[in-house]
C-alpha cells in the first residue's frame, strides 16, 4: 500500500469495508495500517473524495459498533468456557 496516494488508500479501504463488512480493526490488519488511519480515511477523507461511498461505509461502521458488545460477550464466553468444563468434571 506504500505506493498508493492517500485518496486511493481511502477508496480501497472503503470498498473493502463495503464488500466484506469487516471492522476497522480487520481492515487495518488487511491493509497494514493503523486503526486510526483507517478511521480517518473512511470517515474524514472519504467525505471529500466520494460522499456516496462514505455514507455506505458509515452505515457498516455504525452496524459494527452496534454489534460490538455482542461480539465482546461471545469472545468472553469462549474464553471462559473451559472453566465451566473443569468445574463440571470436579462435581462428578
Secondary structure per residue as TSV (DSSP state, phi and psi in degrees):
chain	resnum	aa	ss	phi	psi
A	1	X	-	360.0	-5.3
A	2	X	T	-66.8	-27.9
A	3	X	T	-87.5	0.0
A	4	X	S	-88.9	151.8
A	5	X	-	-76.1	165.7
A	6	X	H	-61.5	-38.9
A	7	X	H	-64.5	-41.7
A	8	X	H	-65.0	-41.8
A	9	X	H	-62.1	-43.3
A	10	X	H	-61.3	-43.3
A	11	X	H	-66.8	-42.6
A	12	X	H	-62.7	-43.3
A	13	X	H	-61.1	-44.2
A	14	X	H	-62.8	-46.5
A	15	X	H	-62.2	-39.6
A	16	X	H	-62.5	-45.9
A	17	X	H	-64.7	-41.5
A	18	X	H	-65.3	-44.4
A	19	X	H	-71.3	-40.2
A	20	X	H	-98.2	-14.2
A	21	X	-	56.2	32.1
A	22	X	-	-77.7	164.3
A	23	X	-	-83.8	170.9
A	24	X	H	-60.5	-41.9
A	25	X	H	-62.9	-42.7
A	26	X	H	-65.6	-40.7
A	27	X	H	-66.2	-39.4
A	28	X	H	-62.5	-43.3
A	29	X	H	-63.3	-43.4
A	30	X	H	-64.4	-39.7
A	31	X	H	-96.6	-4.3
A	32	X	T	71.1	33.5
A	33	X	S	-126.2	172.8
A	34	X	-	-80.2	161.8
A	35	X	H	-61.9	-36.7
A	36	X	H	-62.4	-40.5
A	37	X	H	-64.5	-45.1
A	38	X	H	-60.8	-48.2
A	39	X	H	-60.3	-46.6
A	40	X	H	-64.6	-41.7
A	41	X	I	-61.4	-47.2
A	42	X	I	-87.0	-17.3
A	43	X	I	-104.2	-29.3
A	44	X	I	-109.2	-57.4
A	45	X	I	-65.3	-39.6
A	46	X	H	-66.0	-29.7
A	47	X	H	-58.3	-37.2
A	48	X	H	-79.5	-29.5
A	49	X	H	-85.0	-50.7
A	50	X	-	-149.3	86.6
A	51	X	H	-59.3	-33.9
A	52	X	H	-65.5	-45.2
A	53	X	H	-65.9	-36.5
A	54	X	H	-61.8	-38.2
A	55	X	H	-70.7	-35.0
A	56	X	H	-62.5	-44.6
A	57	X	H	-65.0	-40.3
A	58	X	H	-59.6	-41.7
A	59	X	H	-59.7	-44.4
A	60	X	H	-67.6	-42.9
A	61	X	H	-65.1	-37.4
A	62	X	H	-65.6	-39.8
A	63	X	H	-63.7	-44.2
A	64	X	H	-61.9	-39.1
A	65	X	H	-66.1	-39.3
A	66	X	H	-66.8	-30.1
A	67	X	H	-92.6	-3.8
A	68	X	H	-58.3	-42.1
A	69	X	H	-66.1	-30.1
A	70	X	H	-70.3	-45.5
A	71	X	H	-62.1	-38.6
A	72	X	H	-64.4	-40.5
A	73	X	H	-65.1	-39.2
A	74	X	H	-67.1	-38.4
A	75	X	H	-64.7	-40.8
A	76	X	H	-65.2	-40.6
A	77	X	H	-61.0	-44.5
A	78	X	H	-64.2	-39.5
A	79	X	H	-61.6	-40.8
A	80	X	H	-101.3	4.7
A	81	X	H	-64.6	-29.8
A	82	X	H	-67.9	-28.1
A	83	X	H	-67.8	-36.6
A	84	X	H	-64.1	-39.8
A	85	X	H	-64.3	-40.6
A	86	X	H	-66.0	-45.3
A	87	X	H	-61.1	-38.6
A	88	X	H	-63.7	-37.7
A	89	X	H	-68.3	-33.5
A	90	X	H	-71.4	-27.8
A	91	X	H	-76.2	-21.3
A	92	X	-	-78.7	360.0
